[in-house]
Amino acid sequence: MSKTAETEGALETRGIEQVPDHERTARTRELFPTWVGANISVLLLTMGASLVVAYHLNIWQALLVAIVAPVVSYGLVGLIGIAGKRGGAPGMALSRAVFGQRGNLLPGSLIWVARWGWETINAVTGAYAMLTILDIVFGIGANSVLDMVMLLAFVVATFAISGLGITAVQKCNKYATYLFGAFSVLVLGYLAVHTDWSKVLDHSAGSTAAVITGIGMIAAGGVSWIPSAPDFTRYLPRTASSRAIVGTAVGGAGVVVLPMVLMGAVMAVATPDLASAADPVSFLGEILPTWIAVPYLLIALIGMLLINAMSMYSAGFTAQTLGFKVPRHWAVSVNAVISLVFGGVLMLVATSFMGSFIAFLSLLAVAFSAWVGVFGADMLRRTEYDGAAMADTSRTSAYWYRGGFSPAAVAAWAVGLVAGLLFTRSDWFTGPLAANNVIGEYGLGWVATIVISGLLYLVLPKPAVRSVAGEKGAGAVSDDTPERVTAGA
């Protein structure tokens, strides 16, 4: 990461404003540990187990799911991340150019609220990891008071890391990547020796619908990162390789998702009730010896801290685009308090963690996908973003459009969102079109959301894209120059 006036030192002070070109000296390879860190979670083990227990897939089908899911979801993460190098601003700030200054409040509010749930799930998982370590090492059993103490400790640590900024997050991700990789190899070796492979290999195959639904379940976690992708690429120079941005996203996620999902599928043979357990973490203490389980849980705990730190980091930008007139690190505190409250409710009330988690994932993917369809379609015609217009929230902004709204973007987003929900099925909500058709039965509501919102946006009349080339300093590289085309995808 570049050493600039805004990023040098521990605390990043830059908010949603456009990053000046002279500060954009980061390199694409720095993104790799970012997307590795975004997936260091024991929840992937539990989801891998769900593929076997709940979806009835065999190990080869689980392998297919583990390969396809990160390619699809983080391929989209990388593609939307290209907008960060084009505009030098966070995703929800760039979104103002698409939806209009007021129109952006609609998807921004929904994404912000959806992020509360994601951060709550991770906070609860982190608290359970700490409780499991206390139980294994000291024999201290969980109780309501200790549950809340561990949850508070996790949320406070998350707030501290995310409040520092992108440099702190990326440095932590780098070291966590090495540690997690080393211990994952150790766990894989242990499972290879102690697993009854005849049971694993003899498991009957599940249906094609279950395979596709499983891909959607695993991919939903990646989909939730798509609007945040520009947040982590905005310090890249305009000439950064688009292919490298996509490649680091897919590669960084894939090296974690693939082995974790497969380990979860194998573990499900030894612990068949893993996918329905109220606690998604304590099973590691039952399957692995203490000398592996404790350090592995500690490293996974660090990973979950980083995941939530990254999420809250982006949530701080979203809060600022919604009109919260506070510095980014204070905007983060709003999400910290919310995850603490919701996490307490989940730990004290919910009877099935994974049931709630999978239901949440199915709805989360649709909530994010409506924005993805519209924003992604807009990227096909927009290669530059006007920093002054993004910052200007008054009627004088070039992104004011009609009353502060872009009718095409808002209409396409709303229609895509509603259509996706109609085809979605979960324990919490089932749309009227979720049965008797391929989209609903195969869990493709989130895909339908992207396609419908994107196509509708493309065909609806839109305001002309304002060129900002003339406002750039001499020598600035436009997204349409031969140098940019050569470097990009």
VEXDREN-2710 file (C-alpha; in Angstrom, 1 decimal):
% VEXDREN-2710
k/r/px/py/pz
1/MET/0.0/0.0/0.0
2/SER/1.2/3.4/-0.8
3/LYS/2.7/5.7/1.8
4/THR/0.8/8.9/1.4
5/ALA/-0.4/11.8/3.6
6/GLU/-3.7/10.1/4.0
7/THR/-2.6/6.5/4.5
8/GLU/0.8/6.8/6.2
9/GLY/0.7/5.8/9.9
10/ALA/-1.9/3.7/11.7
11/LEU/-5.1/5.6/11.1
12/GLU/-6.6/6.1/7.6
13/THR/-8.4/9.4/7.5
14/ARG/-9.7/9.4/3.9
15/GLY/-13.4/8.9/3.6
16/ILE/-15.7/8.6/0.5
17/GLU/-14.0/11.3/-1.5
18/GLN/-12.1/10.4/-4.7
19/VAL/-8.5/9.4/-4.1
20/PRO/-6.1/11.7/-6.1
21/ASP/-4.1/10.1/-8.8
22/HIS/-0.7/10.9/-7.1
23/GLU/-1.8/8.7/-4.1
24/ARG/-2.9/5.8/-6.1
25/THR/0.3/3.8/-6.1
26/ALA/-1.0/0.4/-4.7
27/ARG/-0.3/-2.8/-6.6
28/THR/-2.8/-5.5/-7.6
29/ARG/-0.9/-8.3/-5.9
30/GLU/-1.7/-6.6/-2.6
31/LEU/-5.3/-7.6/-3.2
32/PHE/-4.6/-11.4/-3.0
33/PRO/-4.3/-11.6/0.9
34/THR/-7.3/-9.3/1.1
35/TRP/-9.5/-11.8/-0.5
36/VAL/-7.9/-14.7/1.3
37/GLY/-8.6/-12.9/4.6
38/ALA/-12.2/-12.3/3.5
39/ASN/-12.8/-16.1/3.6
40/ILE/-10.9/-17.3/6.7
41/SER/-14.0/-18.5/8.5
42/VAL/-15.0/-21.9/10.1
43/LEU/-18.4/-21.2/8.6
44/LEU/-17.1/-22.6/5.4
45/LEU/-16.5/-25.9/7.1
46/THR/-20.1/-26.0/8.3
47/MET/-21.4/-25.1/4.9
48/GLY/-19.3/-27.8/3.4
49/ALA/-20.9/-30.2/5.8
50/SER/-24.3/-28.9/4.8
51/LEU/-23.6/-30.0/1.2
52/VAL/-23.4/-33.6/2.4
53/VAL/-25.9/-33.6/5.2
54/ALA/-28.6/-31.2/4.0
55/TYR/-28.1/-31.3/0.2
56/HIS/-27.1/-35.0/0.1
57/LEU/-24.1/-34.4/-2.3
58/ASN/-21.2/-36.8/-2.6
59/ILE/-17.6/-35.7/-2.3
60/TRP/-17.2/-35.2/-6.0
61/GLN/-20.2/-33.0/-6.2
62/ALA/-19.0/-31.1/-3.2
63/LEU/-15.7/-30.6/-5.0
64/LEU/-17.5/-29.2/-8.0
65/VAL/-19.4/-26.8/-5.8
66/ALA/-16.2/-25.7/-4.1
67/ILE/-14.6/-24.9/-7.4
68/VAL/-17.5/-23.2/-9.2
69/ALA/-18.8/-21.1/-6.3
70/PRO/-15.7/-18.8/-5.8
71/VAL/-15.1/-18.5/-9.5
72/VAL/-18.7/-17.2/-10.0
73/SER/-19.0/-15.0/-7.0
74/TYR/-15.4/-13.6/-6.8
75/GLY/-15.3/-13.3/-10.5
76/LEU/-18.1/-10.7/-10.0
77/VAL/-16.2/-9.2/-7.1
78/GLY/-13.2/-8.7/-9.4
79/LEU/-15.2/-7.3/-12.3
80/ILE/-16.9/-4.7/-10.0
81/GLY/-13.6/-4.0/-8.4
82/ILE/-12.4/-2.6/-11.8
83/ALA/-14.7/0.4/-11.1
84/GLY/-12.5/1.2/-8.1
85/LYS/-9.4/1.8/-10.2
86/ARG/-11.5/3.8/-12.7
87/GLY/-13.1/6.1/-10.1
88/GLY/-10.8/6.0/-7.1
89/ALA/-13.6/5.9/-4.7
90/PRO/-15.6/3.4/-2.6
91/GLY/-18.3/1.3/-4.3
92/MET/-21.3/3.1/-2.7
93/ALA/-19.8/6.5/-3.6
94/LEU/-19.4/5.5/-7.2
95/SER/-22.9/4.2/-7.1
96/ARG/-24.1/7.8/-6.9
97/ALA/-23.1/8.2/-10.6
98/VAL/-25.4/5.3/-11.5
99/PHE/-28.5/5.9/-9.3
100/GLY/-28.3/9.6/-8.6
101/GLN/-27.6/11.4/-5.4
102/ARG/-31.0/10.6/-3.8
103/GLY/-31.6/7.4/-5.8
104/ASN/-28.4/5.9/-4.3
105/LEU/-30.0/6.0/-0.8
106/LEU/-32.4/3.2/-1.8
107/PRO/-29.8/0.4/-2.6
108/GLY/-27.4/1.9/-0.1
109/SER/-29.8/1.6/2.8
110/LEU/-30.7/-2.0/1.9
111/ILE/-27.0/-3.0/1.5
112/TRP/-26.2/-1.3/4.8
113/VAL/-28.9/-3.2/6.6
114/ALA/-28.0/-6.5/5.0
115/ARG/-24.4/-6.0/6.1
116/TRP/-25.7/-5.8/9.7
117/GLY/-26.8/-9.4/9.4
118/TRP/-23.5/-10.5/7.9
119/GLU/-21.5/-8.8/10.6
120/THR/-23.8/-10.3/13.3
121/ILE/-23.3/-13.8/12.0
122/ASN/-19.5/-13.4/12.0
123/ALA/-19.4/-11.8/15.4
124/VAL/-21.4/-14.7/16.9
125/THR/-19.2/-17.3/15.2
126/GLY/-16.1/-15.5/16.6
127/ALA/-17.6/-15.5/20.1
128/TYR/-18.3/-19.2/19.8
129/ALA/-14.7/-19.8/18.7
130/MET/-13.5/-18.1/21.9
131/LEU/-16.0/-20.1/24.0
132/THR/-14.8/-23.3/22.4
133/ILE/-11.1/-22.5/23.2
134/LEU/-12.0/-21.7/26.8
135/ASP/-13.8/-25.0/27.1
136/ILE/-11.0/-27.1/25.5
137/VAL/-8.1/-25.5/27.3
138/PHE/-9.6/-24.5/30.7
139/GLY/-12.8/-26.6/30.9
140/ILE/-14.9/-23.4/31.3
141/GLY/-18.4/-24.1/30.1
142/ALA/-20.5/-21.5/28.3
143/ASN/-23.3/-19.6/30.0
144/SER/-25.3/-16.5/29.0
145/VAL/-23.0/-14.0/30.8
146/LEU/-19.8/-15.5/29.3
147/ASP/-21.5/-15.6/25.9
148/MET/-22.1/-11.8/26.0
149/VAL/-18.6/-11.1/27.3
150/MET/-17.0/-13.0/24.4
151/LEU/-19.3/-11.3/21.9
152/LEU/-18.4/-7.9/23.3
153/ALA/-14.7/-8.7/23.2
154/PHE/-15.0/-9.8/19.5
155/VAL/-17.0/-6.7/18.4
156/VAL/-14.6/-4.3/20.2
157/ALA/-11.6/-6.0/18.5
158/THR/-13.3/-5.8/15.2
159/PHE/-14.0/-2.1/15.6
160/ALA/-10.4/-1.4/16.6
161/ILE/-9.0/-3.0/13.4
162/SER/-11.6/-1.6/11.0
163/GLY/-11.3/1.8/12.5
164/LEU/-7.6/2.0/11.8
165/GLY/-8.2/1.7/8.0
166/ILE/-7.2/-0.2/4.9
167/THR/-3.4/-0.4/5.7
168/ALA/-4.0/-2.1/9.1
169/VAL/-6.6/-4.5/7.6
170/GLN/-4.3/-5.5/4.7
171/LYS/-1.3/-6.0/6.9
172/CYS/-3.3/-8.2/9.3
173/ASN/-4.7/-10.2/6.3
174/LYS/-1.1/-10.8/5.0
175/TYR/0.1/-12.5/8.2
176/ALA/-3.2/-14.3/8.8
177/THR/-2.9/-15.8/5.3
178/TYR/0.4/-17.5/6.1
179/LEU/-0.7/-18.8/9.4
180/PHE/-4.1/-20.1/8.2
181/GLY/-2.5/-21.7/5.2
182/ALA/0.0/-23.6/7.3
183/PHE/-2.5/-24.9/9.8
184/SER/-5.0/-25.8/7.1
185/VAL/-2.4/-28.1/5.5
186/LEU/-1.9/-29.6/9.0
187/VAL/-5.7/-30.2/9.4
188/LEU/-5.9/-31.7/5.9
189/GLY/-3.1/-34.1/6.7
190/TYR/-4.8/-35.2/9.9
191/LEU/-8.1/-35.8/8.1
192/ALA/-6.4/-37.7/5.3
193/VAL/-4.9/-40.1/7.9
194/HIS/-7.9/-40.5/10.3
195/THR/-10.9/-40.3/7.9
196/ASP/-12.8/-43.5/7.0
197/TRP/-12.5/-42.8/3.2
198/SER/-14.8/-45.8/2.3
199/LYS/-17.7/-43.9/3.9
200/VAL/-16.8/-40.7/2.2
201/LEU/-16.4/-42.2/-1.3
202/ASP/-19.4/-44.5/-1.0
203/HIS/-21.8/-41.6/-0.3
204/SER/-24.5/-41.6/-3.0
205/ALA/-24.8/-38.6/-5.4
206/GLY/-27.4/-35.9/-4.9
207/SER/-29.5/-34.2/-7.6
208/THR/-28.4/-31.6/-10.1
209/ALA/-30.8/-29.1/-8.4
210/ALA/-29.0/-29.7/-5.1
211/VAL/-25.6/-29.1/-6.7
212/ILE/-26.7/-25.8/-8.2
213/THR/-28.4/-24.7/-5.0
214/GLY/-25.2/-25.6/-3.1
215/ILE/-23.2/-23.4/-5.5
216/GLY/-25.5/-20.6/-4.7
217/MET/-25.2/-21.1/-0.9
218/ILE/-21.4/-21.0/-1.0
219/ALA/-21.4/-18.2/-3.5
220/ALA/-23.6/-16.0/-1.4
221/GLY/-20.8/-15.1/0.9
222/GLY/-18.8/-13.8/-2.1
223/VAL/-21.7/-11.9/-3.5
224/SER/-21.9/-9.9/-0.3
225/TRP/-18.5/-8.5/-1.0
226/ILE/-19.3/-7.3/-4.5
227/PRO/-20.4/-3.8/-3.6
228/SER/-17.3/-3.4/-1.4
229/ALA/-14.9/-4.4/-4.1
230/PRO/-14.0/-0.8/-5.2
231/ASP/-13.3/0.0/-1.6
232/PHE/-10.2/-2.1/-1.8
233/THR/-9.1/-1.2/-5.3
234/ARG/-9.5/2.6/-5.2
235/TYR/-5.8/3.1/-4.4
236/LEU/-4.8/1.3/-7.6
237/PRO/-3.5/3.5/-10.5
238/ARG/-5.8/3.9/-13.5
239/THR/-3.4/1.7/-15.5
240/ALA/-3.7/-1.3/-13.2
241/SER/-4.5/-4.6/-14.9
242/SER/-8.1/-5.5/-14.9
243/ARG/-7.3/-9.1/-15.4
244/ALA/-5.1/-9.0/-12.4
245/ILE/-7.9/-7.5/-10.3
246/VAL/-10.2/-10.3/-11.3
247/GLY/-7.5/-12.9/-10.9
248/THR/-6.5/-12.0/-7.4
249/ALA/-10.1/-11.9/-6.3
250/VAL/-10.8/-15.4/-7.6
251/GLY/-7.4/-16.8/-6.6
252/GLY/-7.4/-15.4/-3.1
253/ALA/-10.9/-16.7/-2.4
254/GLY/-10.4/-20.0/-4.1
255/VAL/-7.4/-21.1/-2.2
256/VAL/-9.5/-20.9/1.0
257/VAL/-13.0/-21.8/-0.1
258/LEU/-11.9/-25.0/-2.0
259/PRO/-10.1/-26.8/0.9
260/MET/-12.4/-25.5/3.6
261/VAL/-15.6/-26.7/1.9
262/LEU/-14.0/-30.1/1.2
263/MET/-12.8/-30.4/4.8
264/GLY/-16.3/-29.7/5.9
265/ALA/-17.8/-32.3/3.6
266/VAL/-15.3/-34.9/4.9
267/MET/-15.9/-33.9/8.5
268/ALA/-19.6/-34.5/8.0
269/VAL/-18.9/-38.2/7.9
270/ALA/-17.6/-38.2/11.4
271/THR/-20.1/-35.6/12.7
272/PRO/-23.4/-35.9/10.7
273/ASP/-25.2/-33.5/12.9
274/LEU/-22.7/-30.8/12.1
275/ALA/-24.9/-28.9/9.7
276/SER/-27.7/-28.6/12.1
277/ALA/-25.7/-27.8/15.3
278/ALA/-26.7/-24.7/17.3
279/ASP/-23.0/-24.0/17.7
280/PRO/-21.1/-23.9/14.4
281/VAL/-17.6/-24.1/16.0
282/SER/-17.4/-26.6/19.0
283/PHE/-17.4/-29.6/16.6
284/LEU/-13.7/-28.9/15.9
285/GLY/-12.8/-29.8/19.5
286/GLU/-14.6/-33.2/19.0
287/ILE/-13.0/-34.1/15.6
288/LEU/-9.4/-32.7/16.0
289/PRO/-6.9/-33.3/18.8
290/THR/-6.3/-30.4/21.1
291/TRP/-2.9/-29.6/19.8
292/ILE/-4.4/-28.9/16.4
293/ALA/-7.9/-27.6/17.4
294/VAL/-6.8/-24.8/19.7
295/PRO/-4.2/-23.1/17.4
296/TYR/-6.5/-23.6/14.4
297/LEU/-9.4/-22.0/16.2
298/LEU/-7.2/-19.1/17.3
299/ILE/-6.1/-18.5/13.7
300/ALA/-9.7/-18.9/12.4
301/LEU/-10.7/-16.4/15.1
302/ILE/-8.2/-13.9/13.7
303/GLY/-9.7/-14.6/10.3
304/MET/-13.2/-13.9/11.4
305/LEU/-12.0/-10.7/13.1
306/LEU/-10.5/-9.6/9.8
307/ILE/-13.7/-10.5/7.8
308/ASN/-15.8/-8.4/10.1
309/ALA/-13.2/-5.6/10.1
310/MET/-13.3/-5.5/6.3
311/SER/-17.1/-5.5/6.3
312/MET/-17.3/-2.7/8.9
313/TYR/-14.6/-0.8/7.0
314/SER/-16.9/-0.8/3.9
315/ALA/-20.0/-0.2/6.0
316/GLY/-18.5/3.0/7.3
317/PHE/-18.3/4.3/3.7
318/THR/-21.9/3.2/3.1
319/ALA/-23.0/5.1/6.2
320/GLN/-21.3/8.2/4.9
321/THR/-23.0/8.0/1.5
322/LEU/-26.3/7.7/3.4
323/GLY/-25.6/11.2/4.9
324/PHE/-24.0/10.4/8.3
325/LYS/-21.7/13.4/8.7
326/VAL/-19.0/11.7/10.8
327/PRO/-15.5/10.4/10.0
328/ARG/-15.4/6.9/8.6
329/HIS/-14.0/5.3/11.8
330/TRP/-16.9/6.7/13.8
331/ALA/-19.4/5.6/11.2
332/VAL/-18.0/2.1/11.7
333/SER/-19.1/2.3/15.4
334/VAL/-22.8/2.2/14.3
335/ASN/-22.4/-1.2/12.7
336/ALA/-20.4/-2.4/15.8
337/VAL/-23.2/-1.5/18.1
338/ILE/-25.8/-3.1/15.9
339/SER/-23.8/-6.4/15.5
340/LEU/-23.5/-6.5/19.3
341/VAL/-27.2/-6.2/19.8
342/PHE/-28.3/-8.6/17.1
343/GLY/-25.5/-11.0/18.0
344/GLY/-26.8/-11.1/21.6
345/VAL/-30.3/-12.0/20.4
346/LEU/-29.0/-14.7/18.1
347/MET/-26.8/-16.4/20.8
348/LEU/-29.5/-16.2/23.4
349/VAL/-32.6/-17.0/21.4
350/ALA/-31.8/-18.9/18.2
351/THR/-32.0/-22.7/18.4
352/SER/-30.3/-23.6/15.1
353/PHE/-27.4/-21.4/14.0
354/MET/-27.0/-23.0/10.6
355/GLY/-30.7/-22.9/9.8
356/SER/-30.7/-19.1/10.5
357/PHE/-27.5/-18.7/8.6
358/ILE/-28.5/-20.4/5.4
359/ALA/-31.9/-18.6/5.4
360/PHE/-30.0/-15.3/5.8
361/LEU/-27.6/-16.2/3.0
362/SER/-30.4/-16.8/0.5
363/LEU/-32.0/-13.4/1.2
364/LEU/-28.6/-11.6/1.5
365/ALA/-27.6/-12.7/-2.1
366/VAL/-30.8/-11.2/-3.6
367/ALA/-30.4/-8.0/-1.6
368/PHE/-26.9/-7.4/-3.0
369/SER/-27.6/-8.8/-6.5
370/ALA/-30.1/-6.1/-7.5
371/TRP/-27.4/-3.5/-7.1
372/VAL/-24.8/-5.7/-8.8
373/GLY/-27.0/-6.0/-11.9
374/VAL/-27.5/-2.3/-12.4
375/PHE/-24.0/-1.2/-11.4
376/GLY/-22.4/-3.9/-13.5
377/ALA/-24.5/-3.0/-16.6
378/ASP/-23.6/0.7/-16.1
379/MET/-19.9/-0.2/-16.2
380/LEU/-20.3/-1.3/-19.8
381/ARG/-20.9/2.3/-20.8
382/ARG/-19.1/4.3/-18.1
383/THR/-15.3/4.3/-17.9
384/GLU/-14.8/7.4/-15.7
385/TYR/-16.4/8.9/-12.6
386/ASP/-16.6/12.6/-11.8
387/GLY/-15.2/13.0/-8.3
388/ALA/-16.6/16.5/-7.9
389/ALA/-20.1/15.3/-9.0
390/MET/-20.0/12.4/-6.5
391/ALA/-19.1/14.7/-3.6
392/ASP/-21.7/17.3/-4.6
393/THR/-25.1/16.2/-3.1
394/SER/-27.0/19.3/-4.2
395/ARG/-29.0/20.0/-7.3
396/THR/-25.9/21.3/-9.1
397/SER/-24.3/17.8/-9.2
398/ALA/-23.9/16.2/-12.6
399/TYR/-25.3/13.1/-10.9
400/TRP/-28.5/14.8/-9.7
401/TYR/-30.5/13.6/-12.8
402/ARG/-34.2/14.0/-12.2
403/GLY/-34.9/15.2/-8.7
404/GLY/-31.8/13.4/-7.5
405/PHE/-32.8/10.0/-9.1
406/SER/-31.8/8.1/-12.2
407/PRO/-35.2/6.7/-13.2
408/ALA/-33.7/3.9/-15.2
409/ALA/-31.4/2.7/-12.4
410/VAL/-33.9/2.9/-9.7
411/ALA/-36.6/1.2/-11.7
412/ALA/-34.3/-1.6/-12.8
413/TRP/-33.1/-2.1/-9.3
414/ALA/-36.5/-2.3/-7.8
415/VAL/-37.9/-4.6/-10.4
416/GLY/-34.9/-6.9/-10.2
417/LEU/-35.1/-7.0/-6.4
418/VAL/-38.8/-7.9/-6.3
419/ALA/-38.5/-10.5/-9.1
420/GLY/-35.6/-12.1/-7.3
421/LEU/-37.5/-12.4/-4.0
422/LEU/-40.5/-13.9/-5.9
423/PHE/-38.2/-16.8/-6.9
424/THR/-36.4/-17.2/-3.6
425/ARG/-37.1/-19.9/-1.0
426/SER/-35.7/-19.9/2.6
427/ASP/-36.8/-20.8/6.1
428/TRP/-37.8/-17.2/6.7
429/PHE/-39.4/-16.3/3.4
430/THR/-40.7/-18.2/0.4
431/GLY/-41.7/-16.3/-2.8
432/PRO/-44.8/-17.3/-4.7
433/LEU/-42.7/-18.3/-7.7
434/ALA/-40.2/-20.4/-5.8
435/ALA/-41.8/-23.7/-6.8
436/ASN/-42.6/-25.5/-10.1
437/ASN/-39.8/-23.8/-12.1
438/VAL/-36.1/-24.2/-12.6
439/ILE/-35.2/-20.8/-11.1
440/GLY/-36.9/-21.4/-7.8
441/GLU/-36.1/-25.1/-7.4
442/TYR/-32.4/-24.6/-8.2
443/GLY/-32.0/-21.6/-5.9
444/LEU/-31.3/-19.2/-8.7
445/GLY/-33.3/-16.2/-7.4
446/TRP/-30.1/-14.2/-6.9
447/VAL/-29.0/-14.9/-10.5
448/ALA/-32.4/-13.9/-11.8
449/THR/-32.1/-10.7/-9.8
450/ILE/-28.8/-9.8/-11.5
451/VAL/-30.0/-10.7/-15.0
452/ILE/-33.3/-8.9/-14.7
453/SER/-32.0/-5.7/-13.2
454/GLY/-29.0/-5.6/-15.5
455/LEU/-31.0/-6.2/-18.8
456/LEU/-33.8/-3.8/-17.8
457/TYR/-31.2/-1.1/-17.0
458/LEU/-29.6/-1.6/-20.4
459/VAL/-32.9/-1.1/-22.3
460/LEU/-34.3/1.8/-20.4
461/PRO/-33.5/5.3/-21.5
462/LYS/-30.7/6.8/-19.4
463/PRO/-29.0/10.3/-19.1
464/ALA/-25.9/10.7/-21.2
465/VAL/-22.6/9.9/-19.5
466/ARG/-20.7/13.1/-18.7
467/SER/-17.1/13.0/-19.8
468/VAL/-14.6/14.1/-17.2
469/ALA/-11.5/13.8/-19.3
470/GLY/-11.3/17.6/-19.7
471/GLU/-11.3/18.0/-15.9
472/LYS/-8.2/15.8/-15.4
473/GLY/-4.7/17.2/-15.2
474/ALA/-2.4/17.0/-18.1
475/GLY/-0.9/13.6/-18.6
476/ALA/-3.7/11.8/-16.8
477/VAL/-4.5/8.4/-18.3
478/SER/-8.1/8.0/-19.6
479/ASP/-9.8/4.6/-19.4
480/ASP/-10.1/4.7/-23.2
481/THR/-6.4/5.2/-24.0
482/PRO/-4.4/2.4/-25.7
483/GLU/-2.4/2.0/-22.5
484/ARG/-5.5/1.3/-20.5
485/VAL/-6.9/-1.1/-23.0
486/THR/-3.7/-3.0/-23.1
487/ALA/-3.4/-3.2/-19.3
488/GLY/-7.0/-4.1/-18.7
489/ALA/-9.2/-7.1/-19.5
END
